[in-house]
Amino acid sequence: MTVSLSPDRTIAGISRELPSASKFSNYIEAEQQFIQLLTRENLDQQVSAQPELVSDFEAASATALAIAYAENIEAEKAEAAHLFLQRILYRINRLNLFWYDDLRHYKNERSYYLQRVRDRIEAVWQAWETAQVDVDQLRQLDAKQALIERAEADLNPPLTENKRYLRQEMTAEGYRYLLAIASLDGLVEASRMSRILGGASNEVQATLIRVLLEEYGNGRLSRKHSTFFAQMMAELGLKTEPEAYFDIVPWEVLACINHNFLLTECKRHFLRYNGGLTYFEIAGPSIYTDYMKAAARLGLSDTAMGYWELHIREDERHGRWMLDDVALPLVDRYPEDAWELVLGYDQEKSMGDRAGAAVIRAIKQAEQLS
């Protein structure tokens, strides 16, 4: 059995729509309205002259913001609100990258209206994310010691229930569903990282460029990490176009992507981003080992798991580089703000764990319906 998009817009039996479409059709309609706005000529002028063009979208956004980050909200309502907001953020953020598509798609990439929408959502969402961290406690830490201790713990984490499920229980259909979700990021991997590399030259910048170059196969498309990801997908009958499976991606995964867009687009968050990247590179080999063990157990080909093997090998090196040559030197360079490196590290781990749990829930649901 292969996972593929079919005319009824399903993959492994799961609807490729927002959850409970009939109940939350206002979000679906508002998102469609927003997509149309992205393609309008002179969007800012049109919105100014005809506010009714965005009235439905604005109402849906206000409702979603009030629901998603409030307490004691019905889980299904909160889920739909989160998903709507993160999908809107993603549609705006992706304009910061070039997709080799129709140039007209970028006509509103510097729209003030889109900027206001993005900032309004981010302000509430980021306050909610930060409220889940004890920032005062982080400020009191010895940043170097905190990063070193965290890195040691996350290099070889214990075998959790989710890790055990991936290694021992996930089916072939579940593995394909995993790739479909992960493709939203895997097919354009490291693209956001490129946004932080400009500016003055020093050893930190040189290390970051070295990491990026390896992610990009040192300029050889055949060695680029995203090429290996596409090969895995093709081997299993999945579409390899970027965003082909956008509609099945949980909001928790979109939040990780949007969080990275925010940190890379705002240089004030440079330390947070590099703290997060340090965690990502250190924890990567353990996470990818789970996926590779699953593929090996399922008897899949080397091509169907080659991306994981490559990442395990290279991220072991990247993790050391990020800790020793980026994060710790940045502590010395910014001693008063070094706690932000730890904040970035902890947020990347927390949000990544949350996204991982959401992906496994989605996989299990897909397996039940396959």
SVG drawing of the C-alpha trace seen along z (x, -y; Angstrom):
<svg xmlns="http://www.w3.org/2000/svg" viewBox="-21 -54 58 61">
<polyline fill="none" stroke="black" stroke-width="0.4" points="0.0,0.0 1.3,-3.5 0.3,-6.8 -0.7,-9.3 -3.0,-12.1 -6.3,-11.0 -9.1,-12.9 -11.1,-12.9 -8.1,-14.6 -7.3,-11.9 -4.1,-10.2 -4.3,-7.0 -8.0,-7.6 -7.5,-10.9 -9.4,-14.0 -7.0,-16.7 -9.1,-19.5 -9.2,-21.4 -10.6,-19.3 -14.3,-18.9 -14.8,-20.9 -18.6,-21.2 -18.2,-22.6 -15.5,-25.0 -16.3,-26.0 -15.8,-29.6 -12.0,-29.0 -11.9,-27.1 -13.8,-29.9 -11.6,-32.6 -8.4,-30.8 -9.6,-30.6 -10.4,-34.3 -6.9,-34.9 -5.4,-32.9 -7.2,-35.0 -6.0,-38.2 -2.4,-37.0 -2.8,-37.2 -4.5,-40.6 -2.9,-43.5 -2.0,-46.4 -3.4,-44.5 -2.7,-47.3 -4.5,-49.9 -7.5,-47.6 -7.8,-46.7 -7.7,-50.4 -10.3,-51.3 -12.6,-48.3 -12.3,-47.0 -15.1,-44.6 -12.6,-42.5 -11.1,-41.3 -14.0,-41.5 -14.7,-37.7 -11.1,-36.9 -10.6,-39.5 -13.6,-38.1 -12.3,-34.5 -8.8,-35.6 -10.2,-37.5 -12.2,-34.5 -9.3,-32.1 -7.0,-34.3 -9.5,-34.5 -10.0,-30.7 -6.6,-29.3 -4.7,-30.9 -7.5,-31.0 -7.9,-28.6 -10.6,-26.0 -11.5,-25.9 -13.0,-22.7 -10.1,-20.8 -11.6,-20.5 -12.3,-24.2 -8.7,-25.0 -7.3,-22.6 -9.1,-24.2 -8.2,-27.7 -4.5,-26.8 -4.4,-25.1 -6.1,-28.1 -3.7,-30.6 -0.6,-28.6 -1.6,-27.9 -2.1,-31.6 1.3,-32.4 2.9,-29.8 1.3,-31.2 2.8,-34.6 6.1,-33.4 6.8,-31.2 6.9,-34.4 10.3,-35.0 11.7,-32.1 11.8,-31.6 10.1,-28.5 11.0,-28.8 7.3,-29.2 5.3,-32.0 6.9,-35.3 3.5,-36.9 3.0,-34.9 5.4,-37.3 3.6,-40.5 2.5,-41.1 5.5,-39.9 6.1,-43.3 2.5,-44.1 1.8,-46.2 -1.5,-44.4 0.2,-41.0 2.8,-42.3 0.0,-43.5 -1.7,-40.1 1.5,-38.3 2.5,-40.6 -1.0,-40.4 -0.9,-36.6 2.7,-36.3 2.3,-38.7 -0.4,-36.6 1.1,-33.3 4.6,-34.1 3.4,-35.5 1.6,-32.2 4.6,-30.1 6.9,-32.2 4.5,-32.0 5.1,-28.3 8.8,-28.9 10.2,-30.1 12.2,-33.0 13.3,-34.4 14.8,-31.0 16.7,-30.9 18.1,-34.3 19.8,-33.0 21.5,-30.1 25.2,-29.8 24.4,-29.7 27.5,-27.7 26.9,-25.0 23.2,-24.9 23.9,-24.3 26.6,-21.7 24.4,-19.8 21.4,-19.9 23.5,-18.7 24.9,-15.8 21.4,-14.7 19.9,-15.1 22.6,-13.3 21.4,-9.9 17.9,-10.4 16.0,-7.5 13.7,-5.3 10.2,-6.9 6.9,-5.4 6.8,-7.4 10.3,-6.3 9.5,-2.7 6.3,-3.0 8.4,-4.4 11.0,-1.7 8.8,1.3 5.2,0.8 4.8,-1.8 3.5,-0.2 4.7,-0.8 1.6,-2.9 2.5,-4.9 6.1,-5.4 4.8,-6.8 2.5,-9.1 5.4,-10.2 7.3,-11.1 4.3,-13.0 4.1,-15.2 7.8,-15.7 8.1,-16.6 6.8,-20.1 10.2,-20.9 12.4,-18.1 12.0,-19.2 13.3,-22.7 15.6,-21.9 17.9,-24.6 16.3,-27.2 15.4,-29.4 18.9,-29.1 20.2,-30.9 18.5,-34.1 20.9,-34.5 24.2,-34.2 24.7,-37.7 26.7,-40.4 30.1,-40.6 32.5,-37.7 33.8,-35.8 34.3,-32.3 30.7,-31.8 29.5,-32.9 32.1,-30.6 30.8,-27.6 27.2,-28.4 28.1,-28.6 29.9,-25.3 26.8,-23.7 24.6,-25.2 27.0,-24.1 26.8,-20.5 23.0,-20.7 23.1,-21.9 25.5,-19.2 28.4,-21.7 26.5,-23.1 25.9,-19.7 22.2,-19.0 22.7,-15.3 24.2,-15.6 21.8,-18.1 19.9,-16.7 16.5,-17.6 17.4,-15.5 17.8,-12.4 14.5,-13.2 12.8,-13.4 14.4,-10.1 12.9,-8.5 9.5,-9.8 9.7,-8.7 10.8,-5.2 7.5,-4.9 5.2,-6.3 4.8,-9.8 4.7,-13.0 7.9,-15.0 6.6,-18.5 7.1,-20.9 3.9,-21.4 2.1,-18.5 0.9,-17.3 0.5,-20.6 -3.1,-19.9 -2.3,-16.9 0.4,-18.8 -0.6,-19.2 -0.6,-22.7 2.2,-21.8 4.5,-21.1 3.5,-24.3 4.2,-26.1 7.8,-24.8 8.3,-26.0 6.7,-29.4 8.8,-29.8 11.9,-29.3 10.7,-31.8 10.3,-34.4 13.7,-33.8 15.6,-33.9 13.8,-37.0 14.4,-39.0 18.1,-39.5 17.2,-40.4 16.4,-36.7 19.8,-35.6 20.7,-34.0 17.4,-32.2 17.7,-30.8 21.2,-29.5 20.2,-28.0 17.4,-26.2 19.6,-25.1 22.1,-23.7 19.3,-21.5 18.1,-20.5 21.5,-19.3 22.4,-17.5 19.1,-15.7 18.8,-14.9 20.8,-11.7 18.6,-10.1 15.4,-11.1 16.6,-9.9 17.8,-6.7 14.2,-6.0 13.1,-6.5 15.9,-4.4 15.2,-1.5 11.6,-1.6 12.5,-1.5 14.9,1.3 12.3,3.3 9.9,2.8 12.4,4.2 12.5,1.0 15.3,0.3 18.4,-1.8 16.9,-4.6 13.8,-4.6 15.9,-5.5 19.0,-7.1 18.1,-10.6 18.1,-9.4 21.5,-7.6 23.0,-10.7 21.6,-12.9 22.8,-10.7 26.3,-10.8 26.4,-14.5 24.4,-15.8 26.7,-14.1 29.4,-16.5 27.0,-19.5 25.9,-19.1 29.5,-19.4 30.1,-22.4 27.0,-24.1 27.8,-23.7 31.5,-24.3 31.9,-26.7 28.6,-28.6 26.6,-28.5 29.5,-28.6 31.4,-31.4 28.1,-33.4 27.8,-33.1 31.2,-34.9 30.3,-37.5 26.9,-38.3 27.2,-37.5 24.2,-39.6 21.9,-38.1 23.3,-34.5 20.2,-33.2 18.4,-33.6 20.5,-30.8 19.1,-28.5 15.6,-29.8 16.0,-29.0 17.3,-25.6 14.5,-24.8 11.8,-26.1 13.1,-24.1 13.0,-21.0 9.6,-21.6 8.0,-22.6 9.7,-19.7 8.4,-17.2 4.9,-18.6 5.1,-18.4 6.5,-14.8 3.6,-13.7 1.1,-15.3 2.7,-13.5 2.5,-10.1 -1.2,-10.8 -1.8,-11.5 0.1,-8.4 -1.9,-6.2 -5.1,-7.6 -4.0,-7.0 -3.0,-3.4 -6.4,-2.8 -8.2,-4.0 -5.8,-2.5"/>
</svg>
